[in-house]
Amino acid sequence: MSETEYDPDVTIDARGSTCPGPLMDLIGKVKEADPGTVIELQTSDSGSKGDVPEWLDEAGHDLLEVVEQDDYWSMYVETN
Amino acid sequence: MTGYAIVLASNELARVQAVSTIGSVAAASDIPVEVFVTMDGLLAFDEEVVETGDFDVGPVGRAMQDAEDADVPLFTEQFQQAQEIGPLKLWACEMAMDLLDTDLDDYVDVFEDTLGVAGFLNRAQDKQIVFV
């Protein structure tokens, strides 16, 4: 498993879920999170790699890192 | 941009699913969405059809139903999830319901209420209209 320097406050396991599942799960968590919260979104939906950054950019939150795991991606997000 | 007013007049699963996907992400992002389900569109929301999965499907809809290694949330789940976190309202067309001799109890629980064309136009006047 790949390593990251980030220690998430919240982890969302959206593996196996297709578009828009991972993004919807992320939006739900972001909306209830305090600023500065680090969220790890685990997704096996390859479309999330493009769609999540697009949404974060528009919504004003930060994508910290995308880590490729064996059969999914961990996307680290910080809320503003 | 003050939101989208989507007219859903088709019961083809892929079209209904596209409306729920786009509408749900928009609403979850705080963009107001009003969905007016009319004509054949209502057929996909029939409680029995949803329960049995007996949808009108094309190639993509069939692939969705057959997907074994992917969890594809049905449009009803997407709408319900989005309604909990954003401004998304679905309206059932009164005229189509009269023709079908149905009432709201015959449909899955996603509708705000029934609505006529004047009511829809009032809600759509400040929005981008999308016809599906």
Backbone of each chain as ProteinMPNN parsed JSONL, in Angstrom:
{"seq_chain_A": "MSETEYDPDVTIDARGSTCPGPLMDLIGKVKEADPGTVIELQTSDSGSKGDVPEWLDEAGHDLLEVVEQDDYWSMYVETN", "coords_chain_A": {"N_chain_A": [[0.841, -1.203, 0.0], [0.519, 2.24, -0.771], [2.172, 5.074, 0.674], [1.352, 8.024, 2.583], [1.709, 11.423, 3.685], [-0.408, 12.438, 4.987], [-2.819, 12.467, 7.592], [-5.88, 11.463, 7.858], [-8.866, 13.072, 9.109], [-11.349, 12.136, 8.628], [-12.562, 9.272, 6.964], [-13.781, 8.148, 3.893], [-15.24, 5.398, 2.577], [-15.757, 4.651, -0.507], [-15.414, 2.691, -2.291], [-16.126, 0.586, -5.031], [-18.412, 1.876, -5.67], [-20.08, 3.645, -8.231], [-19.948, 6.54, -10.455], [-22.422, 8.953, -9.666], [-21.593, 8.338, -7.092], [-19.144, 8.287, -5.315], [-18.438, 11.041, -5.416], [-20.785, 12.274, -4.491], [-20.874, 11.238, -1.896], [-18.575, 12.411, -0.88], [-19.222, 15.168, -1.078], [-21.328, 15.329, 0.738], [-19.975, 14.825, 3.178], [-18.091, 16.924, 3.194], [-19.745, 19.118, 3.452], [-20.628, 18.996, 6.072], [-18.366, 19.247, 7.52], [-15.869, 20.889, 9.544], [-13.856, 23.815, 8.711], [-10.579, 23.07, 7.54], [-10.579, 20.397, 7.954], [-9.326, 17.204, 7.194], [-10.0, 14.944, 4.711], [-10.163, 11.619, 3.636], [-10.909, 10.195, 0.635], [-11.806, 7.161, -0.514], [-11.792, 5.566, -3.528], [-12.814, 3.511, -6.251], [-13.613, 4.211, -8.653], [-12.645, 5.323, -11.674], [-13.345, 7.689, -12.9], [-13.618, 9.49, -10.844], [-11.159, 10.621, -10.397], [-10.879, 12.722, -12.142], [-13.254, 14.12, -11.827], [-13.643, 14.776, -9.113], [-11.517, 16.67, -8.463], [-12.398, 18.753, -10.164], [-14.827, 19.482, -8.974], [-13.959, 20.242, -6.421], [-12.376, 22.438, -7.029], [-14.258, 24.293, -7.942], [-15.875, 24.5, -5.703], [-14.169, 25.454, -3.816], [-12.357, 24.083, -2.159], [-9.446, 22.138, -1.101], [-7.428, 19.866, -2.95], [-5.28, 17.648, -1.672], [-3.627, 15.423, -2.172], [-3.332, 12.605, -4.366], [-3.315, 9.236, -4.004], [-2.27, 6.266, -5.402], [-3.549, 3.157, -4.802], [-3.584, -0.46, -4.425], [-5.965, -1.418, -5.791], [-7.563, 0.787, -5.941], [-8.065, 4.355, -5.455], [-6.758, 6.749, -3.169], [-7.961, 9.767, -2.258], [-6.97, 12.743, -0.964], [-8.383, 15.347, 0.786], [-8.743, 18.73, 1.786], [-10.819, 20.772, 3.695], [-12.04, 24.126, 3.292]], "CA_chain_A": [[0.0, 0.0, 0.0], [1.309, 3.46, -0.871], [2.178, 5.885, 1.89], [1.086, 9.452, 2.451], [2.014, 12.163, 4.911], [-1.633, 12.977, 5.562], [-3.541, 11.648, 8.549], [-7.234, 11.997, 7.683], [-9.829, 13.148, 10.215], [-12.516, 11.376, 8.186], [-12.322, 8.417, 5.798], [-14.998, 7.716, 3.198], [-14.988, 4.219, 1.756], [-16.719, 4.623, -1.615], [-14.932, 1.694, -3.249], [-17.197, -0.212, -5.612], [-19.502, 2.765, -6.052], [-19.8, 4.342, -9.494], [-20.374, 7.935, -10.584], [-21.732, 9.994, -8.895], [-21.551, 7.917, -5.691], [-18.029, 8.815, -4.52], [-18.508, 12.504, -5.336], [-21.9, 12.624, -3.61], [-20.46, 10.928, -0.519], [-17.609, 13.444, -0.487], [-19.923, 16.449, -0.885], [-22.066, 15.223, 1.997], [-19.038, 14.971, 4.304], [-17.497, 18.266, 3.157], [-20.729, 20.097, 3.923], [-20.804, 18.963, 7.53], [-17.043, 19.304, 8.15], [-15.306, 22.203, 9.874], [-12.703, 24.169, 7.879], [-9.319, 22.465, 7.958], [-10.745, 18.949, 8.09], [-8.72, 16.395, 6.131], [-10.866, 13.81, 4.376], [-9.65, 10.658, 2.657], [-11.949, 9.55, -0.164], [-11.324, 5.948, -1.181], [-12.665, 5.314, -4.673], [-12.315, 2.66, -7.329], [-14.199, 4.778, -9.872], [-11.567, 6.118, -12.278], [-13.861, 9.018, -13.215], [-13.464, 10.378, -9.68], [-9.857, 11.311, -10.45], [-11.07, 13.981, -12.85], [-14.453, 14.827, -11.394], [-13.48, 15.314, -7.757], [-10.776, 17.941, -8.522], [-13.241, 19.789, -10.788], [-15.806, 19.946, -7.984], [-13.224, 20.929, -5.344], [-11.936, 23.722, -7.557], [-15.423, 25.182, -7.99], [-16.423, 24.667, -4.345], [-13.193, 26.181, -3.007], [-11.618, 23.239, -1.218], [-8.133, 21.755, -1.652], [-7.012, 18.476, -3.147], [-3.916, 17.59, -1.147], [-2.833, 14.367, -2.802], [-4.016, 11.396, -4.829], [-2.392, 8.109, -3.84], [-2.764, 5.06, -6.062], [-3.413, 1.937, -4.007], [-3.599, -1.636, -5.289], [-7.102, -1.451, -6.713], [-8.383, 1.995, -5.76], [-7.299, 5.571, -5.204], [-7.062, 7.551, -1.984], [-7.904, 11.198, -2.591], [-6.937, 13.508, 0.288], [-9.033, 16.636, 0.58], [-8.834, 19.596, 2.976], [-11.916, 21.732, 3.547], [-11.733, 25.541, 3.595]], "C_chain_A": [[0.877, 1.253, 0.0], [1.156, 4.295, 0.39], [1.82, 7.328, 1.575], [1.426, 10.123, 3.762], [0.749, 12.604, 5.638], [-2.341, 11.964, 6.467], [-4.997, 12.147, 8.554], [-8.054, 12.028, 8.975], [-11.036, 12.259, 9.91], [-12.115, 10.52, 6.985], [-13.656, 7.977, 5.211], [-14.626, 6.529, 2.316], [-16.072, 4.128, 0.683], [-16.272, 3.624, -2.683], [-16.084, 0.819, -3.734], [-18.364, 0.623, -6.096], [-19.124, 3.524, -7.325], [-20.292, 5.787, -9.432], [-21.878, 8.039, -10.446], [-21.54, 9.619, -7.427], [-20.409, 8.494, -4.885], [-18.09, 10.334, -4.347], [-19.632, 12.936, -4.393], [-21.548, 12.355, -2.149], [-19.497, 11.995, -0.008], [-18.318, 14.768, -0.191], [-20.668, 16.444, 0.447], [-21.165, 15.433, 3.202], [-18.452, 16.372, 4.365], [-18.464, 19.283, 3.758], [-20.868, 20.127, 5.434], [-19.477, 19.108, 8.269], [-16.638, 20.744, 8.472], [-14.159, 22.513, 8.915], [-11.43, 23.535, 8.441], [-9.402, 20.958, 8.151], [-10.091, 18.241, 6.902], [-9.559, 15.138, 5.934], [-10.142, 12.919, 3.372], [-10.842, 10.023, 1.951], [-11.329, 8.344, -0.861], [-12.301, 5.611, -2.296], [-11.998, 4.405, -5.684], [-12.88, 3.11, -8.673], [-13.179, 5.709, -10.514], [-12.034, 7.527, -12.642], [-13.707, 10.003, -12.069], [-12.176, 11.192, -9.767], [-9.959, 12.639, -11.177], [-12.182, 14.818, -12.254], [-14.295, 15.475, -10.02], [-12.671, 16.619, -7.772], [-11.59, 19.075, -9.142], [-14.204, 20.366, -9.751], [-15.098, 20.744, -6.881], [-12.817, 22.322, -5.781], [-13.079, 24.74, -7.522], [-15.935, 25.494, -6.578], [-15.429, 25.341, -3.396], [-12.513, 25.37, -1.924], [-10.352, 22.712, -1.909], [-7.991, 20.247, -1.818], [-5.546, 18.401, -2.738], [-3.062, 16.595, -1.923], [-3.755, 13.25, -3.294], [-3.001, 10.263, -4.779], [-3.007, 6.869, -4.485], [-2.49, 3.85, -5.179], [-3.488, 0.741, -4.953], [-4.747, -1.616, -6.297], [-8.084, -0.301, -6.465], [-7.461, 3.198, -5.565], [-7.738, 6.182, -3.874], [-6.879, 9.015, -2.364], [-8.01, 11.976, -1.275], [-7.388, 14.942, 0.025], [-8.992, 17.422, 1.884], [-9.908, 20.643, 2.736], [-11.458, 23.135, 3.932], [-12.967, 26.251, 4.15]], "O_chain_A": [[1.879, 1.303, 0.712], [0.139, 4.228, 1.08], [1.968, 7.788, 0.443], [1.434, 9.489, 4.817], [0.815, 13.087, 6.769], [-2.444, 10.78, 6.148], [-5.3, 13.154, 9.194], [-7.95, 11.136, 9.817], [-11.66, 11.705, 10.815], [-11.408, 10.989, 6.093], [-14.541, 7.501, 5.922], [-13.794, 6.649, 1.416], [-17.158, 3.602, 0.923], [-16.699, 3.703, -3.836], [-16.913, 0.37, -2.942], [-19.211, 0.139, -6.846], [-17.992, 3.984, -7.473], [-20.961, 6.194, -8.483], [-22.579, 7.25, -11.079], [-21.342, 10.504, -6.595], [-20.652, 9.135, -3.862], [-17.824, 10.85, -3.262], [-19.456, 13.855, -3.592], [-21.883, 13.148, -1.268], [-19.586, 12.43, 1.14], [-18.047, 15.411, 0.824], [-20.643, 17.426, 1.189], [-21.536, 16.134, 4.144], [-18.323, 16.95, 5.444], [-18.055, 20.192, 4.48], [-21.188, 21.165, 6.013], [-19.449, 19.096, 9.499], [-17.011, 21.684, 7.77], [-13.549, 21.598, 8.362], [-11.232, 23.472, 9.654], [-8.403, 20.315, 8.475], [-10.283, 18.633, 5.751], [-9.792, 14.373, 6.87], [-9.581, 13.4, 2.387], [-11.684, 9.39, 2.588], [-10.436, 8.49, -1.696], [-13.488, 5.398, -2.051], [-10.799, 4.501, -5.946], [-12.653, 2.469, -9.7], [-12.876, 6.768, -9.965], [-11.227, 8.456, -12.691], [-13.669, 11.214, -12.289], [-12.11, 12.316, -9.27], [-9.222, 13.577, -10.874], [-12.091, 16.043, -12.176], [-14.761, 16.593, -9.797], [-13.095, 17.594, -7.15], [-11.491, 20.222, -8.708], [-14.377, 21.582, -9.659], [-15.584, 21.794, -6.46], [-12.899, 23.275, -5.006], [-12.893, 25.891, -7.126], [-16.373, 26.61, -6.298], [-15.803, 25.752, -2.298], [-12.133, 25.91, -0.884], [-10.201, 22.822, -3.126], [-8.377, 19.465, -0.949], [-4.681, 19.008, -3.37], [-1.922, 16.886, -2.285], [-4.81, 12.99, -2.715], [-1.957, 10.321, -5.43], [-4.125, 6.474, -4.154], [-1.341, 3.556, -4.85], [-3.457, 0.921, -6.171], [-4.534, -1.776, -7.5], [-9.277, -0.413, -6.748], [-6.238, 3.063, -5.519], [-8.911, 6.143, -3.505], [-5.788, 9.445, -2.74], [-9.01, 11.879, -0.565], [-6.851, 15.642, -0.834], [-9.183, 16.857, 2.961], [-9.912, 21.318, 1.707], [-10.595, 23.304, 4.793], [-12.908, 27.44, 4.462]]}, "seq_chain_B": "MTGYAIVLASNELARVQAVSTIGSVAAASDIPVEVFVTMDGLLAFDEEVVETGDFDVGPVGRAMQDAEDADVPLFTEQFQQAQEIGPLKLWACEMAMDLLDTDLDDYVDVFEDTLGVAGFLNRAQDKQIVFV", "coords_chain_B": {"N_chain_B": [[-26.279, 32.401, -12.93], [-29.018, 30.636, -11.845], [-29.826, 28.127, -11.418], [-31.202, 24.907, -12.484], [-33.941, 23.858, -14.486], [-35.384, 20.963, -15.079], [-36.959, 19.08, -17.531], [-38.325, 16.016, -17.549], [-39.231, 13.699, -19.73], [-39.082, 11.152, -20.564], [-39.052, 7.604, -20.077], [-36.914, 6.001, -20.316], [-34.348, 4.153, -18.911], [-31.595, 4.964, -18.91], [-31.743, 7.666, -19.568], [-33.289, 8.701, -17.457], [-31.595, 8.117, -15.395], [-29.413, 9.706, -16.076], [-30.482, 12.23, -15.641], [-30.886, 12.123, -12.873], [-28.274, 11.86, -11.991], [-26.885, 14.198, -12.883], [-28.596, 16.203, -11.895], [-28.518, 15.639, -9.161], [-25.83, 16.002, -8.354], [-25.561, 18.697, -8.976], [-27.489, 19.876, -7.229], [-26.46, 19.037, -4.769], [-24.274, 20.61, -4.769], [-25.297, 23.0, -4.094], [-26.718, 24.262, -6.124], [-29.791, 25.25, -7.274], [-32.294, 22.905, -8.254], [-35.013, 21.957, -10.199], [-37.088, 19.358, -11.018], [-39.279, 18.396, -13.442], [-41.373, 15.876, -13.868], [-42.823, 14.341, -16.481], [-45.236, 13.145, -18.945], [-44.179, 10.088, -20.492], [-42.127, 9.853, -18.699], [-42.999, 9.586, -16.08], [-43.562, 6.888, -15.806], [-41.279, 5.477, -15.106], [-41.046, 5.947, -12.44], [-42.977, 4.602, -11.149], [-44.038, 2.725, -8.438], [-44.136, -0.091, -8.464], [-42.71, -0.727, -10.766], [-40.164, 0.219, -10.092], [-39.638, -1.436, -7.953], [-39.57, -3.997, -9.131], [-37.69, -3.641, -11.068], [-38.3, -3.437, -13.701], [-37.6, -1.8, -16.073], [-37.597, 0.439, -18.944], [-35.098, -0.218, -21.042], [-32.004, 0.598, -22.714], [-28.85, -0.143, -24.326], [-26.942, 0.918, -22.421], [-28.443, 1.152, -20.101], [-29.047, -1.523, -19.701], [-26.52, -2.555, -19.231], [-25.965, -1.264, -16.861], [-27.808, -2.481, -15.157], [-26.854, -5.062, -15.224], [-24.369, -4.921, -14.111], [-21.989, -6.358, -12.101], [-19.738, -6.045, -10.557], [-19.784, -3.479, -9.764], [-21.265, -0.903, -7.884], [-24.025, 0.569, -8.775], [-25.847, 3.24, -8.004], [-29.365, 3.413, -7.987], [-31.567, 5.709, -9.71], [-33.575, 6.589, -7.987], [-32.448, 6.361, -5.434], [-30.349, 8.145, -5.716], [-31.695, 10.603, -6.078], [-33.011, 10.775, -3.614], [-30.862, 10.874, -1.815], [-29.651, 13.271, -2.628], [-31.682, 15.097, -2.096], [-31.558, 15.284, 0.606], [-29.336, 16.799, 1.112], [-29.234, 19.036, -0.515], [-30.749, 21.687, -2.641], [-33.079, 20.277, -4.198], [-35.893, 19.531, -6.053], [-38.587, 17.459, -6.978], [-41.27, 17.2, -9.24], [-44.439, 15.899, -10.02], [-46.212, 15.479, -12.992], [-49.405, 16.713, -13.343], [-51.249, 16.434, -15.45], [-50.346, 14.194, -16.937], [-50.618, 12.297, -14.961], [-53.382, 12.291, -14.618], [-54.155, 11.213, -17.084], [-53.037, 8.705, -16.859], [-54.433, 7.799, -14.779], [-53.529, 7.789, -12.087], [-52.235, 8.353, -8.739], [-50.189, 10.186, -6.365], [-49.426, 8.274, -4.525], [-48.921, 6.044, -6.002], [-46.367, 6.194, -6.821], [-42.751, 6.223, -6.297], [-41.293, 7.586, -3.312], [-40.322, 10.401, -3.889], [-41.289, 12.733, -4.779], [-42.164, 16.17, -4.48], [-44.702, 17.21, -4.839], [-47.715, 17.21, -6.86], [-47.886, 18.904, -10.063], [-48.873, 21.472, -12.343], [-48.566, 22.748, -15.736], [-48.344, 25.548, -15.69], [-47.481, 26.031, -13.134], [-45.005, 24.769, -13.22], [-43.712, 26.381, -15.122], [-43.578, 28.777, -13.726], [-41.731, 28.116, -11.742], [-39.584, 27.678, -13.329], [-38.796, 30.01, -14.498], [-36.527, 31.565, -13.856], [-34.472, 29.943, -14.434], [-32.137, 27.723, -16.108], [-33.453, 25.827, -18.672], [-33.722, 22.389, -19.216], [-34.362, 19.825, -21.425], [-35.301, 16.505, -21.356]], "CA_chain_B": [[-26.87, 31.055, -12.877], [-29.893, 30.442, -10.69], [-30.221, 26.733, -11.317], [-31.709, 24.171, -13.643], [-35.294, 23.304, -14.495], [-35.245, 19.822, -15.98], [-38.19, 18.402, -17.926], [-38.024, 14.61, -17.824], [-40.408, 13.167, -20.43], [-38.744, 9.803, -21.042], [-38.911, 6.592, -19.018], [-35.76, 5.141, -20.591], [-33.545, 4.165, -17.691], [-30.359, 5.74, -19.042], [-32.085, 9.101, -19.534], [-33.709, 9.024, -16.097], [-30.385, 8.04, -14.58], [-28.596, 10.892, -16.392], [-31.1, 13.367, -14.942], [-30.63, 12.022, -11.432], [-26.849, 12.067, -11.745], [-26.537, 15.619, -13.051], [-29.394, 16.986, -10.962], [-28.115, 15.394, -7.78], [-24.546, 16.656, -8.084], [-25.819, 20.141, -8.979], [-28.173, 20.244, -5.989], [-25.524, 18.851, -3.657], [-23.356, 21.741, -4.844], [-26.122, 24.172, -3.769], [-27.362, 24.845, -7.313], [-31.185, 24.797, -7.213], [-32.75, 22.058, -9.361], [-36.421, 21.539, -10.185], [-37.297, 18.342, -12.049], [-40.692, 18.2, -13.76], [-41.483, 14.553, -14.488], [-44.07, 14.386, -17.238], [-45.421, 12.159, -20.027], [-43.705, 8.736, -20.153], [-41.156, 9.93, -17.612], [-43.609, 9.123, -14.828], [-43.626, 5.419, -15.754], [-40.077, 4.949, -14.437], [-41.154, 6.206, -11.0], [-44.026, 3.731, -10.62], [-43.469, 1.953, -7.33], [-43.987, -1.499, -8.848], [-41.621, -0.786, -11.763], [-38.905, 0.377, -9.359], [-39.45, -2.628, -7.122], [-39.241, -5.166, -9.953], [-36.589, -3.317, -11.987], [-38.796, -3.65, -15.064], [-37.469, -0.5, -16.737], [-37.336, 0.509, -20.378], [-33.634, -0.079, -21.066], [-31.177, 0.465, -23.898], [-27.591, -0.83, -24.013], [-26.293, 1.387, -21.191], [-29.311, 0.776, -18.989], [-28.891, -2.963, -19.47], [-25.194, -2.743, -18.628], [-26.107, -0.827, -15.462], [-28.531, -3.509, -14.398], [-26.073, -6.302, -15.19], [-23.061, -4.699, -13.487], [-21.858, -7.172, -10.892], [-18.613, -5.61, -9.725], [-19.902, -2.05, -9.479], [-22.501, -0.509, -7.216], [-24.6, 1.723, -9.479], [-27.057, 3.616, -7.262], [-30.514, 3.697, -8.835], [-31.932, 7.13, -9.702], [-34.386, 6.913, -6.807], [-31.52, 6.565, -4.313], [-29.598, 9.377, -5.965], [-32.566, 11.746, -5.8], [-33.271, 10.852, -2.164], [-29.629, 11.33, -1.162], [-29.435, 14.689, -2.954], [-32.705, 15.909, -1.43], [-31.167, 15.465, 2.006], [-28.212, 17.732, 1.285], [-29.255, 20.199, -1.412], [-32.059, 22.178, -3.111], [-33.581, 19.483, -5.327], [-37.318, 19.221, -5.924], [-39.205, 16.766, -8.101], [-42.698, 17.437, -9.359], [-45.114, 14.953, -10.908], [-47.134, 16.191, -13.882], [-50.82, 16.417, -13.065], [-51.944, 15.995, -16.664], [-49.97, 12.805, -17.24], [-51.206, 11.439, -13.925], [-54.807, 12.163, -14.946], [-54.269, 10.286, -18.21], [-52.673, 7.363, -16.381], [-55.331, 7.51, -13.658], [-52.697, 7.446, -10.932], [-51.989, 9.438, -7.799], [-48.802, 10.185, -5.877], [-49.15, 7.032, -3.788], [-48.488, 5.005, -6.941], [-44.973, 6.452, -7.207], [-41.77, 6.211, -5.214], [-41.411, 8.778, -2.477], [-39.317, 11.431, -4.204], [-41.953, 13.933, -5.295], [-42.629, 17.231, -3.591], [-46.156, 17.262, -5.026], [-48.058, 17.265, -8.277], [-47.727, 20.263, -10.579], [-49.327, 21.715, -13.709], [-47.566, 23.4, -16.583], [-48.146, 26.935, -15.256], [-46.646, 25.951, -11.929], [-43.63, 24.478, -13.617], [-43.126, 27.556, -15.787], [-43.249, 29.746, -12.678], [-40.493, 27.687, -11.076], [-38.497, 27.592, -14.315], [-38.548, 31.264, -15.206], [-35.19, 32.109, -13.604], [-33.522, 28.825, -14.527], [-31.81, 27.116, -17.389], [-34.342, 24.681, -18.886], [-33.109, 21.238, -19.891], [-35.426, 18.872, -21.783], [-34.764, 15.146, -21.527]], "C_chain_B": [[-27.731, 30.909, -11.637], [-30.448, 29.026, -10.652], [-30.773, 26.158, -12.602], [-33.158, 23.758, -13.413], [-35.288, 22.205, -15.545], [-36.614, 19.21, -16.25], [-37.818, 16.971, -18.295], [-39.275, 13.97, -18.424], [-40.178, 11.761, -20.957], [-38.645, 8.849, -19.857], [-37.74, 5.663, -19.3], [-34.759, 5.28, -19.443], [-32.305, 5.037, -17.8], [-30.633, 7.243, -18.987], [-32.485, 9.53, -18.116], [-32.484, 9.07, -15.183], [-29.485, 9.254, -14.828], [-29.149, 12.129, -15.681], [-30.789, 13.302, -13.448], [-29.162, 12.298, -11.123], [-26.498, 13.554, -11.8], [-27.299, 16.481, -12.041], [-28.924, 16.837, -9.525], [-26.791, 16.079, -7.451], [-24.727, 18.177, -8.07], [-26.443, 20.576, -7.655], [-27.247, 20.108, -4.783], [-24.502, 19.973, -3.615], [-24.084, 23.072, -4.631], [-26.653, 24.916, -4.983], [-28.806, 24.344, -7.33], [-31.587, 24.005, -8.469], [-34.226, 21.724, -9.15], [-36.583, 20.541, -11.323], [-38.796, 18.134, -12.222], [-40.815, 16.886, -14.526], [-42.844, 14.461, -15.169], [-44.099, 13.283, -18.294], [-44.892, 10.781, -19.597], [-42.705, 8.721, -19.005], [-41.704, 9.364, -16.307], [-43.549, 7.607, -14.678], [-42.439, 4.827, -15.002], [-40.162, 5.084, -12.919], [-42.261, 5.383, -10.34], [-43.409, 2.781, -9.585], [-43.2, 0.493, -7.719], [-42.832, -1.67, -9.849], [-40.265, -0.695, -11.053], [-38.603, -0.884, -8.555], [-38.996, -3.838, -7.944], [-38.056, -4.904, -10.883], [-36.988, -3.469, -13.443], [-38.798, -2.331, -15.849], [-37.357, -0.661, -18.25], [-35.832, 0.756, -20.529], [-33.059, -0.179, -22.472], [-29.885, -0.206, -23.476], [-26.945, -0.39, -22.696], [-27.13, 1.011, -19.966], [-29.168, -0.7, -18.652], [-27.555, -3.248, -18.778], [-25.22, -2.333, -17.156], [-26.745, -1.911, -14.615], [-27.712, -4.782, -14.228], [-24.75, -6.165, -14.445], [-22.968, -5.477, -12.175], [-20.773, -6.656, -9.96], [-18.662, -4.113, -9.43], [-21.262, -1.764, -8.861], [-23.026, 0.756, -7.901], [-25.878, 2.117, -8.747], [-28.187, 3.996, -8.213], [-30.923, 5.165, -8.673], [-32.752, 7.51, -8.475], [-33.489, 7.184, -5.588], [-30.749, 7.865, -4.482], [-30.438, 10.61, -5.626], [-32.76, 11.895, -4.285], [-32.039, 11.344, -1.408], [-29.427, 12.832, -1.392], [-30.438, 15.588, -2.241], [-32.36, 16.169, 0.034], [-30.1, 16.534, 2.17], [-28.259, 18.953, 0.371], [-30.641, 20.558, -1.902], [-32.526, 21.463, -4.375], [-35.047, 19.15, -5.093], [-37.804, 18.521, -7.182], [-40.701, 16.986, -8.058], [-43.286, 16.437, -10.348], [-46.199, 15.685, -11.705], [-48.581, 15.747, -13.652], [-51.536, 15.844, -14.28], [-51.643, 14.535, -16.99], [-50.57, 11.849, -16.215], [-52.702, 11.251, -14.15], [-54.999, 11.14, -16.058], [-53.985, 8.849, -17.774], [-53.583, 6.882, -15.259], [-54.541, 7.031, -12.434], [-52.709, 8.614, -9.942], [-50.591, 9.262, -7.196], [-48.429, 8.904, -5.133], [-48.678, 5.9, -4.698], [-47.002, 5.116, -7.279], [-44.034, 6.402, -5.995], [-41.738, 7.586, -4.543], [-40.264, 9.763, -2.733], [-39.969, 12.754, -4.595], [-42.366, 14.893, -4.181], [-44.157, 17.248, -3.601], [-46.434, 17.094, -6.515], [-47.969, 18.723, -8.733], [-48.275, 20.33, -12.006], [-48.29, 22.509, -14.472], [-47.302, 24.846, -16.145], [-47.254, 26.966, -14.013], [-45.202, 25.666, -12.26], [-42.975, 25.707, -14.242], [-42.768, 28.643, -14.774], [-41.929, 29.403, -12.009], [-39.302, 27.708, -12.018], [-38.049, 28.954, -14.829], [-37.164, 31.872, -14.959], [-34.108, 31.046, -13.786], [-33.239, 28.423, -15.974], [-32.691, 25.883, -17.558], [-33.633, 23.606, -19.704], [-34.228, 20.237, -20.165], [-34.815, 17.503, -22.058], [-35.895, 14.219, -21.923]], "O_chain_B": [[-27.245, 31.04, -10.514], [-31.418, 28.75, -9.947], [-30.812, 26.809, -13.646], [-33.55, 23.366, -12.313], [-35.199, 22.472, -16.743], [-37.342, 18.863, -15.32], [-37.076, 16.747, -19.251], [-40.256, 13.727, -17.721], [-40.996, 11.239, -21.715], [-38.209, 9.233, -18.771], [-37.573, 4.652, -18.618], [-34.38, 6.387, -19.062], [-31.994, 5.78, -16.868], [-29.843, 8.001, -18.423], [-32.071, 10.586, -17.637], [-32.36, 9.94, -14.322], [-28.866, 9.77, -13.898], [-28.393, 12.965, -15.185], [-30.466, 14.319, -12.834], [-28.847, 12.905, -10.1], [-25.89, 14.094, -10.876], [-26.727, 17.372, -11.413], [-28.933, 17.802, -8.76], [-26.65, 16.673, -6.382], [-24.119, 18.867, -7.252], [-25.981, 21.532, -7.032], [-27.248, 20.953, -3.889], [-23.929, 20.262, -2.564], [-23.552, 24.136, -4.949], [-27.004, 26.091, -4.876], [-29.032, 23.136, -7.395], [-31.261, 24.39, -9.592], [-34.633, 21.274, -8.079], [-36.25, 20.846, -12.468], [-39.497, 17.749, -11.286], [-40.412, 16.792, -15.686], [-43.884, 14.5, -14.512], [-43.111, 12.58, -18.505], [-45.129, 10.354, -18.467], [-42.467, 7.673, -18.404], [-40.977, 8.745, -15.53], [-43.492, 7.093, -13.561], [-42.57, 3.799, -14.339], [-39.43, 4.41, -12.194], [-42.46, 5.456, -9.128], [-42.395, 2.13, -9.838], [-42.175, -0.081, -7.353], [-42.078, -2.641, -9.78], [-39.338, -1.439, -11.373], [-37.46, -1.338, -8.488], [-38.141, -4.608, -7.505], [-37.479, -5.845, -11.427], [-36.134, -3.612, -14.318], [-39.85, -1.82, -16.234], [-37.064, -1.742, -18.762], [-35.348, 1.832, -20.179], [-33.552, -0.934, -23.31], [-29.813, -0.78, -22.39], [-26.456, -1.227, -21.938], [-26.596, 0.605, -18.934], [-29.166, -1.087, -17.483], [-27.474, -4.07, -17.865], [-24.584, -2.965, -16.312], [-26.29, -2.218, -13.513], [-27.846, -5.493, -13.232], [-24.08, -7.162, -14.174], [-23.767, -5.276, -11.261], [-20.862, -6.802, -8.741], [-17.701, -3.546, -8.91], [-22.278, -2.323, -9.274], [-22.546, 1.861, -7.647], [-26.887, 1.419, -8.848], [-27.998, 4.796, -9.129], [-30.662, 5.783, -7.641], [-32.639, 8.63, -7.975], [-33.737, 8.11, -4.816], [-30.523, 8.596, -3.518], [-29.962, 11.54, -4.975], [-32.684, 12.999, -3.745], [-32.154, 12.137, -0.473], [-29.076, 13.569, -0.47], [-30.104, 16.699, -1.831], [-32.812, 17.15, 0.625], [-29.968, 17.117, 3.246], [-27.397, 19.825, 0.477], [-31.605, 19.843, -1.629], [-32.384, 21.982, -5.482], [-35.407, 18.566, -4.071], [-37.484, 18.924, -8.301], [-41.323, 16.963, -6.996], [-42.693, 16.165, -11.392], [-47.003, 16.423, -11.136], [-48.916, 14.568, -13.757], [-52.321, 14.902, -14.17], [-52.543, 13.745, -17.277], [-50.978, 10.737, -16.55], [-53.235, 10.169, -13.901], [-55.895, 10.299, -15.988], [-54.61, 7.904, -18.255], [-53.522, 5.726, -14.84], [-54.854, 6.001, -11.836], [-53.138, 9.719, -10.273], [-49.9, 8.288, -7.495], [-47.266, 8.501, -5.114], [-48.106, 4.916, -4.229], [-46.444, 4.241, -7.942], [-44.458, 6.52, -4.846], [-42.109, 8.599, -5.136], [-39.366, 9.93, -1.907], [-39.29, 13.772, -4.728], [-42.839, 14.495, -3.116], [-44.813, 17.294, -2.561], [-45.528, 16.868, -7.316], [-47.975, 19.647, -7.92], [-48.159, 19.376, -12.775], [-47.259, 22.897, -13.922], [-46.168, 25.318, -16.219], [-46.385, 27.827, -13.875], [-44.287, 26.239, -11.668], [-41.829, 26.036, -13.934], [-41.774, 29.349, -14.943], [-41.108, 30.281, -11.742], [-38.152, 27.749, -11.579], [-37.035, 29.051, -15.521], [-36.68, 32.632, -15.797], [-32.971, 31.224, -13.348], [-33.985, 28.737, -16.902], [-32.69, 24.994, -16.706], [-33.029, 23.883, -20.74], [-34.954, 19.845, -19.252], [-33.92, 17.366, -22.892], [-35.674, 13.025, -22.12]]}, "name": "protein", "num_of_chains": 2, "seq": "MSETEYDPDVTIDARGSTCPGPLMDLIGKVKEADPGTVIELQTSDSGSKGDVPEWLDEAGHDLLEVVEQDDYWSMYVETNMTGYAIVLASNELARVQAVSTIGSVAAASDIPVEVFVTMDGLLAFDEEVVETGDFDVGPVGRAMQDAEDADVPLFTEQFQQAQEIGPLKLWACEMAMDLLDTDLDDYVDVFEDTLGVAGFLNRAQDKQIVFV"}
